[in-house]
Every structure is written in C-alpha cells, then in structure tokens.
Amino acid sequence: MYTAECQAIADSPTISDAELKKLQDTRAKTKTERHQQRKAELSRRYEIDVTPDLVEKDDDGWYPQLRMHYYLTLGREFLTNRDAKRAKAQLEAGENSIWKPDFNKGQMLPSVLLLEELNLLQLLTPGERLRSSDEAMQEFKALALKHRYVIKNYLNVSISEKHTPIAIAQKLLDKIDLKLDYVGRLGSRDNRECVYKFVASDDERDSIFGQWLNRDELFLSESVSVTNNSIGVISWERSAGSCCKSCNIDSTCSFKFWH
C-alpha cells in the first residue's frame, strides 16, 4: 500500500509554480491533487527527478540530514545568509516577534559550528580504518563528552562515558545520514578489535548538492547585483541633489526630470 502511494506520487504529472501555489492554498484536495502537490514540493526541495525511493527517504527525514551535510561542506559559505533569510521570514510571519524556541530551531549555524568543532569530517576519509583505541578516536570521544550538553541541546544526540568512540561517531554521522561500515575484528588472537571504515554513499546526494550550490551561487550573485544597483541609485540621487543645489534646478539641469 505504501509502496503504491510512493509510486503514485512519483508518477504524478509535473505542475507549474502557479498551479502548486493554487494547490497549497486549497484546503479540500483530491487524492490526485495531493500527489501532484507532494511531487511538486519534492521536486523543488531536492531539485532532482522524483522517484518512489526519494518519496520514501523524504518521509524518513532525509531532507534535514542532507541539508546539514550540505551546509557543513559545499554550502558552508551560504549558511549565514540562509539563517538570516530564515530569521527575516520568521519576523515577518510573527509581525516582528519570534518565539525563541522557533527561532533556535530555524537556525542551523550553531549545529554546523558544533560539528566543525568536533571535526566530524575527519571520519569521512574513504578507506581509512578506524578503531576505538586509536588516539584520534579517543580525542574525538573526549571532545564529544566535553560538549555533550551542547550536543544534546542542538543535535538532540545523547552521549555518555559508556559509549565507545565509534558509537559516538555513528550517532553524530547519522545527523548527516552517513555511517562507518564494519570491516571485521582484526588484530592478534588475544587483542582483537572491531575495525570500521567510511564508504562513500551512492544516494544521489552529490547531484542534489550540485543543484543546491548552483541555486545558492545564483541567488548570491543576484543579491550582489541588486545591492550594487541600489548603491548606484543612491550615488546618482546624491549627485542629482548636489547638481540641483548648484544650478537651482534651471531648465538646463540634466537631473530636472528626476525631481
């Protein structure tokens, strides 16, 4: 039943932005319309073809995991602007008032800064074998324990002394939908230890990140262009004001029509 529902969403016809807006504003929708709306929203969210697998992953919470991974890596330079836009939207929706828990929930920078402080990306070297007894992993655990209350607050991940470094790593990597793969128990007969390594995922996130990066770069360039144009208009207005004061806005003033 659920598989058929995911397939129906993926098979729905593509609709325009105007049609999507109309569906979003419609309270009573048919099943077909709900499928169309869901597909359109997923298409705009991930910017790749909508498949039954993508529908299921989104239902399982894939989007916030991917978004965290993106802003931790390729999209890092755009994170501040993203959080500022989010805060602005919340202010406008709340008539210049934001409920603090909603504001905190909408901001991603603290979580990304925390993962950077933990140096989570050090675990993502393909092929490198990791053991809980490794010095680097012991340091990783110590740092995670030091920040465990902040980790719980911002990432909703519980960490305690009883967790091994590998277990802590798996908990944090789950926030970006990645994991360390089990290799086996290696070492001498009396000192065997579980060994893990990172294997890059094959889940289309690279394509999604590429689309998001293009989107953010385009938005940034358009924002810079608008800012530059605004500065140009302000400079022109100031020049116009100076000119008109000096020439008393006579009939030959090139800025007369502007006034």
C-alpha positions as MATLAB code, in Angstrom:
seq = 'MYTAECQAIADSPTISDAELKKLQDTRAKTKTERHQQRKAELSRRYEIDVTPDLVEKDDDGWYPQLRMHYYLTLGREFLTNRDAKRAKAQLEAGENSIWKPDFNKGQMLPSVLLLEELNLLQLLTPGERLRSSDEAMQEFKALALKHRYVIKNYLNVSISEKHTPIAIAQKLLDKIDLKLDYVGRLGSRDNRECVYKFVASDDERDSIFGQWLNRDELFLSESVSVTNNSIGVISWERSAGSCCKSCNIDSTCSFKFWH';
ca = [
       0.000    0.000    0.000;
       2.722    2.477    0.983;
       4.878    1.439   -1.976;
       1.956    2.108   -4.321;
       1.459    5.538   -2.733;
       5.118    6.463   -3.320;
       4.863    5.276   -6.914;
       1.683    7.290   -7.493;
       3.389   10.448   -6.236;
       6.411    9.871   -8.493;
       4.123    9.214  -11.496;
       2.067   12.379  -10.997;
       2.290   14.992  -13.762;
       4.622   17.953  -13.315;
       2.863   21.208  -12.450;
       3.873   24.860  -12.641;
       4.687   27.144   -9.716;
       1.316   28.845  -10.120;
      -0.502   25.513  -10.045;
       1.454   24.471   -6.954;
       0.558   27.697   -5.169;
      -3.101   27.138   -6.018;
      -2.996   23.611   -4.598;
      -1.243   24.790   -1.437;
      -3.993   27.341   -0.904;
      -6.731   24.744   -1.446;
      -8.000   23.048    1.686;
     -10.094   20.243    0.228;
      -7.950   18.318   -2.268;
      -8.500   15.101   -4.152;
      -6.020   12.255   -3.810;
      -4.646   13.071   -7.246;
      -4.143   16.701   -6.285;
      -2.349   15.708   -3.072;
       0.001   13.528   -5.106;
       0.648   16.375   -7.544;
       1.386   18.800   -4.731;
       3.722   16.378   -2.977;
       5.682   15.679   -6.141;
       5.993   19.385   -6.941;
       7.242   20.173   -3.442;
       9.778   17.334   -3.526;
      10.983   18.407   -6.957;
      11.639   21.935   -5.728;
      13.162   20.745   -2.463;
      15.707   18.308   -3.893;
      15.896   19.628   -7.485;
      16.247   16.140   -8.988;
      13.745   13.732  -10.554;
      11.194   12.485   -8.053;
      11.277    8.708   -7.656;
       9.451    6.376   -5.253;
      12.747    5.974   -3.389;
      13.067    9.749   -2.946;
       9.490    9.959   -1.612;
      10.250    7.266    0.969;
      13.549    8.869    2.005;
      11.850   12.215    2.485;
       9.227   10.567    4.674;
      12.075    9.139    6.771;
      13.563   12.606    7.378;
      16.249   12.682    4.681;
      15.952   16.388    3.893;
      17.253   17.817    7.213;
      20.096   15.282    7.155;
      21.154   16.257    3.631;
      20.757   19.934    4.383;
      23.071   19.599    7.402;
      25.675   17.769    5.298;
      25.444   20.394    2.550;
      25.950   23.363    4.846;
      28.769   21.534    6.616;
      30.612   21.150    3.302;
      29.826   22.676   -0.103;
      27.260   25.190    1.096;
      29.171   26.453    4.131;
      29.710   29.974    2.750;
      25.971   30.390    2.195;
      24.873   29.321    5.684;
      24.916   32.772    7.271;
      22.690   34.156    4.518;
      20.402   31.153    4.827;
      19.919   31.683    8.575;
      19.400   35.432    8.098;
      16.680   34.809    5.492;
      15.033   32.308    7.822;
      15.045   34.776   10.724;
      13.648   37.526    8.496;
      10.813   35.269    7.330;
      10.004   34.352   10.926;
       9.947   38.036   11.910;
       7.606   38.900    9.067;
       5.308   35.972    9.859;
       5.242   36.919   13.544;
       4.820   40.650   12.956;
       8.338   41.466   14.219;
       8.101   38.957   17.059;
       9.704   35.487   17.203;
       9.153   32.797   19.809;
      12.678   31.866   20.942;
      12.309   28.061   20.545;
      11.083   28.569   16.952;
      13.988   30.912   16.234;
      16.555   28.473   17.618;
      15.008   25.601   15.694;
      15.233   27.561   12.456;
      18.939   28.405   12.817;
      21.494   25.898   11.531;
      24.756   27.742   12.181;
      25.141   26.631   15.838;
      24.779   22.949   14.861;
      27.229   23.275   11.979;
      29.748   25.106   14.165;
      29.428   22.325   16.727;
      30.108   19.602   14.150;
      33.067   21.614   12.910;
      34.413   21.890   16.464;
      34.131   18.096   16.748;
      35.887   17.772   13.379;
      33.299   15.243   12.259;
      34.534   15.316    8.673;
      37.830   13.701    9.743;
      35.886   10.441    9.908;
      34.954   10.592    6.243;
      38.292    9.659    4.687;
      37.451    6.771    2.306;
      39.288    3.568    3.081;
      40.868    4.709    6.369;
      40.432    2.069    9.052;
      39.203    3.275   12.408;
      39.350    1.624   15.840;
      38.012    2.881   19.134;
      41.501    2.549   20.571;
      43.028    4.938   18.010;
      44.461    8.040   19.625;
      42.490   10.296   17.285;
      39.254    8.472   18.152;
      39.989    8.750   21.875;
      40.479   12.501   21.449;
      37.252   12.648   19.468;
      35.361   10.972   22.318;
      36.885   13.288   24.915;
      35.849   16.345   22.910;
      32.317   14.983   22.415;
      31.971   14.321   26.145;
      33.180   17.827   26.876;
      30.392   19.242   24.704;
      27.766   16.589   25.447;
      25.205   19.009   26.873;
      25.518   21.336   23.894;
      25.305   18.338   21.562;
      22.105   17.239   23.269;
      20.665   20.752   23.037;
      21.430   21.451   19.386;
      21.615   17.990   17.798;
      19.345   16.010   20.142;
      22.050   13.344   20.467;
      22.761   11.798   23.874;
      26.383   10.935   24.634;
      27.807    9.338   27.770;
      31.065    7.909   29.057;
      29.848    4.354   28.410;
      29.730    4.944   24.643;
      32.766    3.904   22.627;
      34.341    6.458   20.249;
      32.918    4.515   17.295;
      29.418    4.532   18.811;
      29.625    8.303   19.323;
      30.834    8.744   15.755;
      27.910    6.700   14.416;
      25.420    8.778   16.404;
      26.775   12.051   15.033;
      27.230   10.808   11.466;
      23.571    9.807   11.480;
      22.746   13.539   11.605;
      24.024   13.733    8.008;
      22.789   10.238    7.040;
      26.238    8.674    6.862;
      27.873    5.846    8.803;
      31.042    3.854    9.286;
      30.929    0.363    7.789;
      32.049   -2.633    9.819;
      35.180   -4.280    8.391;
      35.730   -7.040   10.940;
      37.581   -7.960   14.110;
      41.272   -7.539   13.440;
      44.425   -7.956   15.493;
      46.139  -10.725   17.384;
      44.135  -13.580   18.873;
      44.225  -12.054   22.359;
      43.664   -8.478   21.223;
      41.068   -8.463   18.505;
      39.216   -5.196   17.970;
      36.306   -4.090   15.800;
      37.501   -2.112   12.802;
      35.397    0.291   10.731;
      35.881    2.425    7.649;
      33.898    5.039    5.763;
      32.437    4.093    2.391;
      31.024    6.953    0.343;
      27.270    6.711   -0.215;
      25.711    6.275   -3.635;
      22.414    8.036   -2.988;
      22.375   10.994   -5.435;
      23.355   13.498   -2.747;
      26.224   14.721   -4.943;
      23.743   15.641   -7.683;
      21.464   17.312   -5.169;
      24.340   19.267   -3.637;
      25.398   20.387   -7.114;
      21.908   21.750   -7.781;
      21.758   23.474   -4.408;
      25.182   25.007   -4.958;
      24.136   26.408   -8.346;
      20.987   27.825   -6.751;
      22.858   29.486   -3.898;
      25.556   30.916   -6.171;
      22.888   32.357   -8.464;
      20.996   33.861   -5.550;
      24.190   35.376   -4.164;
      25.163   36.901   -7.496;
      21.666   38.364   -7.931;
      21.794   39.789   -4.393;
      25.161   41.423   -5.110;
      23.790   42.838   -8.354;
      20.743   44.325   -6.601;
      22.973   45.784   -3.873;
      25.299   47.352   -6.427;
      22.355   48.809   -8.334;
      20.946   50.247   -5.112;
      24.294   51.858   -4.316;
      24.378   53.288   -7.838;
      20.912   54.834   -7.457;
      21.844   56.344   -4.081;
      25.022   57.827   -5.553;
      23.044   59.184   -8.503;
      20.472   60.756   -6.182;
      23.213   62.422   -4.172;
      24.810   63.717   -7.366;
      21.438   64.966   -8.516;
      20.897   66.793   -5.245;
      24.294   68.454   -5.415;
      23.768   69.468   -9.018;
      20.358   70.959   -8.450;
      21.542   72.991   -5.486;
      24.351   74.452   -7.548;
      22.274   75.194  -10.620;
      18.988   75.969   -8.780;
      17.169   73.435  -10.971;
      17.127   75.599  -14.085;
      15.835   74.433  -17.435;
      19.209   73.058  -18.498;
      19.667   70.791  -15.442;
      20.142   67.202  -16.544;
      18.504   65.964  -13.282;
      15.375   68.152  -13.573;
      13.175   65.303  -14.836;
      14.307   63.112  -11.906;
      12.926   65.632   -9.445;
];
